[in-house]
């Protein structure tokens, strides 16, 4: 009995010694597991925090929309505050301007733009859209005080002091029918953007403008600088590349030196194939087109209006490309960001063209 008890004690002691040896190992494993948990939690917290910050930044830059009823209240309150402030500062010019707008029945958008100068305001699909001006983007630095309008022709120039620093141009397509390019040149036109083609907004078929060859050949013969534009309806990157390659192949015989433009516009049709594209998707397609054009040795440019650049595209991703901005006014630009060409009229008259034609000025040459 004593021997058995002694043996049991020995085995018990050995067993206890075994666990004592394992204890540090268990502690190390536990510590590693704990650290792994901390790192995992920290990683996901950092990831979630970054995602939240990105979402907040995107939300801050996203446009805010208001209904007509909401805007009516906003205008009433803003006018009251602005008038009170103007009275306190004895700002007769502001009061006169507000009164004039009210008496002339100017649009609500016009009033909102006056009252909310820190925003870009536009009207789209039954709602008023407010978008903050992004101070990180390059501004155009243009002043309406430097615009000179010809009372007889309606044509405008941009001056620096007494020197005209803008360049006179037009853009044409089959809708102008047959053009006498000699008369166009004699009318002082320095350059022309000629429509090269389109992709159908329902069929998706790429079509060459039926007057392109005539226009480009005769414009070049008259020493009118030539750029071209293509009306895009691409919905995939493959289609954007297809459009760019079509343009490059068509241009091969012609020595053009002005930009190659992708035309991005809202199509007023329920059946337009690009209706469901997001701004992010459309921006990616534009970049794809422009990069292929640049690779071919041409200067890429993006054409659009206020809706194009404020709602249809993410303008902050397009700083590297030239812009052609359409806005039909001779009293304001109402677009703070940089652009090289301004289409200021869609109903101009130029010698040699029997139809109305778009009028442009550029602030540089290529």
C-alpha positions in Angstrom: 0.0 0.0 0.0 2.8 2.4 0.9 4.6 1.6 -2.3 1.5 2.3 -4.4 1.0 5.6 -2.7 4.6 6.6 -3.2 4.3 5.7 -6.9 1.1 7.7 -7.2 2.8 10.7 -5.6 5.7 10.4 -8.0 3.3 10.3 -11.0 1.3 13.2 -9.6 4.5 15.2 -9.2 5.6 14.4 -12.7 2.2 15.4 -14.0 2.3 18.7 -12.1 5.8 19.4 -13.5 4.5 18.8 -17.1 1.7 21.5 -16.7 4.2 23.9 -15.1 6.4 23.5 -18.3 3.3 24.2 -20.5 2.1 27.3 -18.7 4.5 29.8 -20.4 3.6 28.3 -23.8 -0.1 28.8 -23.1 0.7 32.4 -22.0 2.6 33.1 -25.2 -0.3 31.7 -27.3 -2.8 33.7 -25.4 -0.7 36.9 -25.9 -0.4 36.3 -29.6 -4.1 35.7 -30.0 -4.9 38.8 -28.0 -2.5 40.9 -30.1 -4.0 39.4 -33.3 -7.5 40.5 -32.1 -6.2 44.0 -31.3 -4.6 44.3 -34.7 -7.7 42.9 -36.5 -10.0 45.3 -34.6 -7.6 48.2 -35.3 -7.4 47.3 -39.0 -11.2 47.3 -39.4 -11.7 50.3 -37.3 -9.1 52.2 -39.4 -10.8 50.9 -42.6 -14.2 51.9 -41.4 -13.0 55.3 -40.3 -11.4 55.8 -43.7 -14.5 54.7 -45.5 -16.6 57.1 -43.3 -14.2 60.0 -44.1 -14.4 59.2 -47.8 -18.2 59.0 -47.6 -18.4 62.3 -45.7 -16.1 64.0 -48.3 -18.2 62.7 -51.2 -21.4 63.8 -49.4 -19.9 67.3 -48.9 -19.1 67.6 -52.6 -22.4 66.1 -53.8 -25.0 68.4 -55.1 -28.0 69.3 -53.0 -31.4 69.6 -54.6 -34.5 71.5 -53.6 -38.1 71.6 -54.8 -39.9 74.7 -56.0 -41.7 75.1 -52.7 -38.4 74.8 -50.7 -36.7 77.3 -53.0 -39.5 79.8 -52.7 -38.9 79.9 -48.9 -35.2 80.1 -49.4 -35.4 83.0 -51.8 -37.8 84.9 -49.5 -35.5 84.5 -46.5 -32.3 85.2 -48.5 -33.7 88.3 -50.0 -34.9 89.6 -46.6 -31.4 89.0 -45.1 -29.6 90.4 -48.1 -31.7 93.5 -48.2 -31.2 94.0 -44.4 -27.5 93.6 -44.8 -27.4 96.0 -47.8 -29.4 98.6 -45.9 -27.0 98.3 -43.0 -24.0 98.8 -45.3 -25.8 101.3 -47.5 -25.2 99.2 -50.6 -27.5 100.8 -53.1 -26.0 98.9 -56.0 -27.1 95.5 -54.5 -30.6 96.8 -53.7 -31.0 98.2 -57.2 -29.9 94.9 -58.7 -32.3 92.8 -56.6 -35.2 95.3 -57.4 -34.4 95.2 -61.1 -34.5 91.4 -61.1 -37.8 91.3 -59.4 -39.3 94.0 -61.7 -38.0 92.3 -64.8 -39.4 88.9 -63.8 -36.0 87.2 -64.0 -35.9 83.5 -63.4 -35.6 82.0 -60.0 -32.3 80.5 -61.0 -31.0 84.0 -61.7 -32.1 85.2 -58.3 -30.6 82.2 -56.6 -27.2 82.7 -58.3 -27.2 86.3 -57.1 -28.1 85.3 -53.5 -25.9 82.2 -53.2 -22.5 83.2 -54.7 -20.7 80.4 -52.8 -22.7 77.8 -54.8 -23.1 76.8 -58.4 -26.9 76.8 -59.0 -28.7 75.1 -61.8 -32.2 73.7 -62.6 -32.5 70.1 -63.6 -35.4 67.7 -63.9 -37.8 69.8 -61.9 -35.4 70.6 -59.0 -32.9 73.4 -58.2 -29.4 72.0 -57.7 -26.8 73.6 -55.4 -23.2 72.5 -55.6 -20.4 73.9 -53.6 -17.5 75.5 -55.4 -14.4 73.4 -55.1 -11.5 75.7 -54.1 -9.0 72.9 -54.9 -9.7 73.1 -58.6 -8.0 75.5 -61.0 -10.1 78.6 -61.7 -10.5 80.4 -65.0 -9.6 83.9 -63.8 -11.9 85.5 -66.4 -13.8 88.8 -65.7 -17.0 89.8 -67.4 -15.7 93.4 -67.4 -13.3 92.3 -70.1 -16.0 91.1 -72.5 -16.7 93.4 -75.5 -19.8 92.8 -77.5 -20.4 94.1 -81.0 -23.9 95.7 -81.0 -24.5 94.9 -84.7 -23.2 91.4 -85.1 -23.6 90.2 -81.5 -20.1 88.8 -81.7 -17.9 89.1 -78.6 -14.2 89.4 -77.8 -12.2 89.2 -74.6 -9.7 92.0 -73.9 -6.8 92.7 -71.7 -6.7 96.5 -71.4 -7.3 97.6 -75.0 -5.7 94.4 -76.5 -8.0 91.7 -77.9 -6.6 88.4 -76.4 -9.4 86.0 -77.6 -9.6 84.1 -80.9 -12.7 83.9 -83.1 -14.1 80.5 -83.9 -17.1 78.5 -84.9 -18.3 74.9 -84.8 -20.2 73.2 -87.6 -21.8 70.0 -88.7 -24.2 68.8 -91.4 -26.8 71.2 -90.0 -25.0 74.2 -91.5 -25.2 72.5 -94.9 -22.7 73.6 -97.6 -20.3 76.2 -96.4 -18.3 78.8 -98.4 -15.0 78.5 -96.4 -13.4 81.4 -98.3 -16.1 83.7 -97.0 -15.8 82.3 -93.6 -12.1 83.0 -93.5 -12.6 86.5 -94.8 -15.2 87.0 -92.0 -12.3 86.7 -89.5 -12.9 83.2 -88.4 -9.5 81.8 -87.1 -10.5 78.2 -86.4 -13.4 75.8 -86.6 -14.4 72.7 -84.7 -15.9 70.4 -87.3 -18.1 67.5 -86.2 -16.4 64.3 -87.3 -19.2 61.9 -86.3 -21.6 60.6 -83.7 -22.7 57.4 -82.0 -26.5 57.0 -82.2 -28.1 57.4 -78.8 -30.5 54.6 -79.5 -28.8 52.3 -82.1 -25.3 52.7 -80.8 -24.0 52.8 -84.4 -21.0 55.0 -85.1 -21.7 57.4 -88.1 -19.4 59.8 -89.9 -20.9 63.3 -90.3 -21.9 63.5 -94.0 -20.2 66.9 -94.4 -17.0 66.2 -92.5 -14.7 65.5 -95.4 -16.0 68.5 -97.4 -15.7 70.8 -94.3 -12.2 69.7 -93.2 -10.7 69.8 -96.7 -12.1 73.2 -97.6 -11.3 74.7 -94.2 -7.7 73.6 -94.4 -7.5 74.9 -97.9 -8.4 78.4 -96.6 -5.9 78.2 -93.7 -8.6 78.0 -91.1 -7.3 76.0 -88.1 -9.3 72.8 -87.5 -10.3 70.9 -84.5 -12.9 68.1 -84.5 -15.5 66.8 -82.1 -17.3 63.5 -81.7 -20.7 63.1 -80.0 -20.2 60.2 -77.7 -22.8 57.7 -76.5 -20.4 55.1 -75.2 -21.6 52.9 -72.3 -18.4 50.8 -71.9 -14.7 51.4 -72.0 -14.5 49.2 -75.1 -17.0 51.5 -76.8 -15.1 54.6 -75.7 -11.9 53.1 -77.2 -13.8 52.3 -80.4 -15.0 55.9 -80.7 -11.5 57.2 -80.2 -10.0 54.8 -82.7 -12.6 55.7 -85.2 -11.7 59.4 -84.8 -8.0 58.7 -85.1 -8.4 56.6 -88.2 -10.6 59.2 -89.9 -8.2 62.0 -89.1 -5.1 60.3 -90.5 -5.1 62.1 -93.9 -5.6 65.6 -92.4 -3.0 67.8 -90.7 -5.3 69.2 -87.9 -3.6 71.1 -85.0 -6.6 72.1 -82.8 -8.0 69.8 -80.1 -10.0 66.5 -80.7 -13.1 66.9 -78.6 -15.4 64.4 -76.9 -18.9 65.9 -76.8 -20.8 65.0 -73.6 -24.4 66.2 -73.5 -27.6 65.2 -71.9 -29.9 63.6 -74.5 -33.6 64.5 -74.0 -34.9 61.1 -74.7 -36.1 58.2 -72.5 -34.4 55.8 -74.9 -30.9 57.3 -74.8 -28.5 54.5 -74.1 -26.4 56.6 -71.7 -29.3 57.7 -69.5 -28.5 55.2 -66.7 -24.7 56.0 -66.5 -23.5 57.4 -63.2 -21.1 60.4 -63.1 -18.3 58.1 -62.1 -19.0 55.7 -65.0 -19.3 58.5 -67.5 -16.1 60.2 -66.2 -14.2 56.9 -66.6 -15.3 56.6 -70.3 -14.3 60.2 -71.0 -10.8 59.6 -69.5 -10.5 56.4 -71.6 -11.4 58.4 -74.8 -9.1 61.3 -74.0 -6.1 59.1 -73.1 -6.3 57.2 -76.4 -6.5 60.5 -78.3 -3.5 61.8 -76.4 -1.5 58.7 -77.2 -2.2 59.3 -80.9 -0.5 62.8 -80.6 -3.6 65.0 -80.5 -4.8 67.4 -77.8 -7.9 65.9 -76.1 -10.7 68.2 -75.0 -14.1 67.8 -73.3 -17.2 69.7 -74.5 -20.1 70.3 -72.2 -22.4 72.8 -70.5 -23.1 73.5 -66.9 -25.0 70.3 -66.4 -22.3 68.3 -68.1 -19.5 69.5 -65.8 -21.5 69.9 -62.6 -23.8 66.8 -62.7 -22.9 64.4 -65.5 -19.1 64.2 -64.8 -16.8 64.3 -61.8 -14.9 67.4 -62.8 -12.3 66.9 -60.1 -11.0 63.9 -62.0 -10.6 65.8 -65.3 -8.1 68.6 -64.4 -5.6 67.3 -66.9 -7.8 67.9 -69.9 -8.8 71.0 -71.9 -12.4 72.1 -71.5 -14.8 73.7 -74.0 -17.7 75.3 -72.1 -21.1 76.1 -73.6 -23.0 78.9 -71.8 -25.1 81.4 -73.8 -24.6 84.7 -72.2 -22.5 87.8 -72.8 -23.0 89.1 -69.3 -21.5 86.3 -67.2 -19.5 83.1 -67.4 -21.1 81.5 -64.4 -18.6 78.7 -64.3 -15.6 79.2 -62.0 -13.3 76.5 -63.3 -10.7 76.6 -66.0 -11.7 76.3 -69.6 -10.0 77.1 -72.9 -12.9 77.7 -75.3 -16.3 79.4 -74.7 -19.3 78.7 -76.9 -21.3 81.8 -76.2 -24.1 81.5 -78.8 -25.9 78.8 -80.7 -27.6 81.3 -83.1 -24.8 83.3 -84.7 -24.5 84.5 -88.3 -21.3 84.3 -90.3 -20.7 85.2 -93.9 -20.5 82.0 -96.0 -22.9 80.1 -93.8 -26.6 80.2 -94.7 -27.8 78.7 -91.4 -27.4 79.8 -87.8 -24.0 78.7 -86.4 -22.4 78.3 -83.0 -20.0 81.1 -82.1 -16.9 80.6 -79.9 -14.0 82.4 -78.5 -10.8 80.7 -77.3 -8.3 82.1 -74.8 -5.4 80.3 -76.3 -4.1 78.9 -79.6 -2.8 75.4 -80.4 
